[in-house]
Amino acid sequence: MSSGRPVVAVGAHVCFRGLRWQVVALAGQRVHLTGEDGGDETVLAGHLFAVLGARAEVEQPQAVPRWGLFETAPAAARKKALAWQRHVREVECGLPGGPGSGGSVRPQYDPARHTLAEREQAKAEELTALGFARVSRTTVQRMRLAYRKQGLWGLVDHRTTRGSSPSGRQDERVVAAIKDVLRKQRGRSKGTVSALMPRVAQVLQDRHGASVPMPAQATFYRLVRQFAGPADHPARPTRTPPITEDGRGHTPTVALQPGEQVQIDATRLDVLALFDDGTLGRPEMAIAVDVSTRAILAAVLCPGGTQAVDAALLLAEMAVPHPARPTWPDALRFTHTQLPAYQRLLALDERLEQAAARPVVIPETIIVDRGKIFLSRTFTAACESLGISVQPAPPYSPTAKGIVHHPPWPGCRTRSVLHRRTAAGPARRVARPLPPPPSRRAASSGPAQGCAVTQPDVGRPLRSPATYPCP
């Protein structure tokens, strides 16, 4: 409640014509009200204030507590904010627990006997007597207004939540000059960090004259190390893959519909495969990921390096329905889809009735790196025949294809995958549970007679394969 001039805002409650109304909208001089019984009313602002009177009590809406931000504050700051909350509530309504909390109102905080200014002054004197440092009526008023505007988050001492600046207390003009010099040297010979000091000094001289001094050498080195990107620091290799300016691991890509943009890449798998010639090797997989849905549209497993024809095979895998195998459960079949246009799709292609539940897409644009297989005549001709635009990523910029490089879905890296090369066709892929460790199950002492299973650790080199007989 407020004892001053009434302020009507969206969400406030007023008493009008003997009923309690809530302000839901303000349009020019009109105020839209809704009652507790569901009724609506639109009145002129002048008429509303004339009926309410000069000392009308308008209950302003309380701010939604920002519990997520409040939990990030230190424990001492949260404890102090909760203490302030009880004091602010007592100043506003007379009860520390808020309106309707029960209990008796102390005389110095009775709204019927004292004005809001008098209650704020009484609270300031009480807090000073309790040991609160430098508490005046202005401080109590500031905390009360902050609580009304931001809720419990407004009572937190934000000096404890303020993050440290990367530049410390260094002059922002010096930081701006260092960033400009680092930005201008991109694509050129880097030299050394000490060679940057004369350039930064010249920039400061041209912009601000002698009013901005140069920092010490140690401070200058720290600032360069802090603000130089992976491709800008003189002490780092020239061809270091860049990262976006805001520190994200990939360039933001926007696609509003499936097939609008598809990213393709090939990489070696962290598993060992047993090929038809009896040798062990790491196969290579080419994969296509849709940017809009993050769905895997196609994947091709190659025993050796990926060729241009394998990359073109990805287009056929995306554009043609994949038949479901007889041993697959019904949940993986297209006939169990929940798409509203299911019957229309079956009329367009009869193969969908026996197909697997996976996307069938002809992309509009394919984003590739500058590998030879993706810029070859075979792959580009296949894309031209399907009306697909090929967009090469910038050189030395793997962040331009960050979605296919770092898939956002869980479980994208297999723990144990069985690969075996046969003479009749491409590699068979069979996923099986990981066998027990050698301490529980004896490993075969002879040569590999079945399956080569590896247990790669993420972020570690591939270990030697432990050979187990096929179950």
Buried (B, 14 or more C-beta within 10 A) or exposed (E): EBBEEBEBEEEBBBBBEEEEBBBEEEEEEEBBBBBEEEEEBEBEEEEBBEEBEEEBBBBBEEBEEBEEBBEEBEEEBBEBBEBBBEBBBBBBBBBBEBEEEEEEBBEBBEBEEBEBEBBBBBBBBBBBEEEBEEBBBEBBBEBBEBBBEBBBBBBBBEEEBEEEEEBEEBBEBBBBBBBBBBEEBEEEEBEEBEEBBEBBBEBBBEEBEEEBEBBEEEBBBBBBEEBBBEBBBBEEEEEEEBBBEEEEEBBEBEBEEBBBBBBBBBEEBBBBBBBEEEEBBBBBBBBBBBBBBEBBBBEBBBBEEBBBBBBBBBBEBBBEBBEBEEEEEEEEBBEEEEEEEEEEBBEEEEBBEEBBBBBBBEBBBBBBBEBEBBBBEBBBEBBEEEEBEBEBBEEBBBBBBBBBBEBEEEEEEEEBBBBBBEEEEBBEBEEEEEBEEEEEEEEEEEEBEBBBBBBBEEEEEBEEBBBBBEE
